[in-house]
Amino acid sequence: MRNEKPLSELVRLRRATDSFAAEPISAGDLEEILRAGLEAPSSYNLQPWRFVVVRDLQQRRKLRAAAMDQQKVEEAPVVIVACGDTLGWREDLAEVIRLGQEHGIGGDAWAQRKRKNVTADLGSHPNISMWVAKQTMIAATTMMWMAEALGYDTGPMEGFDEEEVRMVLGIPRHVRVLFLLAIGRLRGEDGKYPGRVSRARTVFAECYGQPFQFVK
Ligand SMILES: Cc1cc2nc3c(=O)[nH]c(=O)nc-3n(C[C@H](O)[C@H](O)[C@H](O)COP(=O)(O)O)c2cc1C
């Protein structure tokens, strides 16, 4: 039995890793990390996320240059570039409906309703970039936790130039580049816990601004 770390422990101990050793990630573990992310929930199950897995050293070097020269982008054996396809839902809707039917979610009436609702909602969405970002970040975060559970260290990043990353990886214009996740093994000492702002500022009960009473 593999010894996965429990989520409660990871939540307590995970740190954003700044420097990675050259040690590679096994192909099996990388696949498990990716598969975990692909099981994330998404609005209408439309899965607008797209991931570019960057392992090649030359590509990592170019990506580093597009990511504010952050050394961890070159050091980590794997960098997952999380993107959101703003137009993909139009192509994927039929397949998502077919899958739902195949899995017994609903019949023809359900399919018709779903087609109508999705088209009405996303066809005139006021901020489709925000919509793809919501879905994609859940999938990318799931990958982060799975990597940590398998004993790897992770470095989440938004410090990059979107256009430059697009150029390096050949990402089309309608696909937003949202997030980079470096995965590997920590080099040196883990970063220190930087603390969190008061919960009174971030968690409310019943209404915004009304304090939530934490027992502990
Ligand atoms: C969306 C996102 C973007 C981030 N971007 C960067 C980044 O570009 N460079 C970096 O060094 N750290 C980045 N971080 C790491 C944060 O600085 C770090 O998570 C935060 O200071 C809290 O530290 P902790 O993760 O160790 O608890 C990012 C984290 C998140 C979630």
Ligand as a Chemical Component Dictionary entry (heavy atoms), coordinates in Angstrom:
data_LIG
# 
_chem_comp.id                   LIG 
_chem_comp.type                 NON-POLYMER 
_chem_comp.pdbx_formal_charge   0 
_chem_comp.three_letter_code    LIG 
# 
loop_
_chem_comp_atom.comp_id 
_chem_comp_atom.atom_id 
_chem_comp_atom.alt_atom_id 
_chem_comp_atom.type_symbol 
_chem_comp_atom.charge 
_chem_comp_atom.model_Cartn_x 
_chem_comp_atom.model_Cartn_y 
_chem_comp_atom.model_Cartn_z 
_chem_comp_atom.pdbx_ordinal 
LIG C1  C1  C 0 -2.367 31.920 -7.629 1  
LIG C2  C2  C 0 -1.015 31.994 -6.974 2  
LIG C3  C3  C 0 0.018  32.659 -7.598 3  
LIG C4  C4  C 0 1.289  32.697 -7.033 4  
LIG N1  N1  N 0 2.303  33.245 -7.736 5  
LIG C5  C5  C 0 3.562  33.144 -7.267 6  
LIG C6  C6  C 0 4.654  33.531 -8.075 7  
LIG O1  O1  O 0 4.526  33.912 -9.234 8  
LIG N2  N2  N 0 5.898  33.430 -7.535 9  
LIG C7  C7  C 0 6.112  32.945 -6.278 10 
LIG O2  O2  O 0 7.269  32.863 -5.860 11 
LIG N3  N3  N 0 5.094  32.550 -5.500 12 
LIG C8  C8  C 0 3.824  32.611 -5.972 13 
LIG N4  N4  N 0 2.781  32.146 -5.217 14 
LIG C9  C9  C 0 3.049  31.570 -3.894 15 
LIG C10 C10 C 0 2.543  32.483 -2.778 16 
LIG O3  O3  O 0 3.394  33.561 -2.609 17 
LIG C11 C11 C 0 2.383  31.641 -1.491 18 
LIG O4  O4  O 0 1.452  30.631 -1.727 19 
LIG C12 C12 C 0 1.932  32.494 -0.318 20 
LIG O5  O5  O 0 2.934  33.406 0.056  21 
LIG C13 C13 C 0 1.592  31.656 0.897  22 
LIG O6  O6  O 0 2.652  30.824 1.250  23 
LIG P1  P1  P 0 2.416  29.269 1.422  24 
LIG O7  O7  O 0 1.877  28.755 0.101  25 
LIG O8  O8  O 0 3.752  28.668 1.725  26 
LIG O9  O9  O 0 1.440  29.078 2.524  27 
LIG C14 C14 C 0 1.502  32.106 -5.765 28 
LIG C15 C15 C 0 0.451  31.459 -5.127 29 
LIG C16 C16 C 0 -0.783 31.390 -5.722 30 
LIG C17 C17 C 0 -1.877 30.623 -5.031 31 
# 
loop_
_chem_comp_bond.comp_id 
_chem_comp_bond.atom_id_1 
_chem_comp_bond.atom_id_2 
_chem_comp_bond.value_order 
_chem_comp_bond.pdbx_ordinal 
LIG C1  C2  SING 1  
LIG C2  C3  SING 2  
LIG C2  C16 DOUB 3  
LIG C3  C4  DOUB 4  
LIG C4  N1  SING 5  
LIG C4  C14 SING 6  
LIG N1  C5  DOUB 7  
LIG C5  C6  SING 8  
LIG C5  C8  SING 9  
LIG C6  O1  DOUB 10 
LIG C6  N2  SING 11 
LIG N2  C7  SING 12 
LIG C7  O2  DOUB 13 
LIG C7  N3  SING 14 
LIG N3  C8  DOUB 15 
LIG C8  N4  SING 16 
LIG N4  C9  SING 17 
LIG N4  C14 SING 18 
LIG C9  C10 SING 19 
LIG C10 O3  SING 20 
LIG C10 C11 SING 21 
LIG C11 O4  SING 22 
LIG C11 C12 SING 23 
LIG C12 O5  SING 24 
LIG C12 C13 SING 25 
LIG C13 O6  SING 26 
LIG O6  P1  SING 27 
LIG P1  O7  DOUB 28 
LIG P1  O8  SING 29 
LIG P1  O9  SING 30 
LIG C14 C15 DOUB 31 
LIG C15 C16 SING 32 
LIG C16 C17 SING 33 
# 
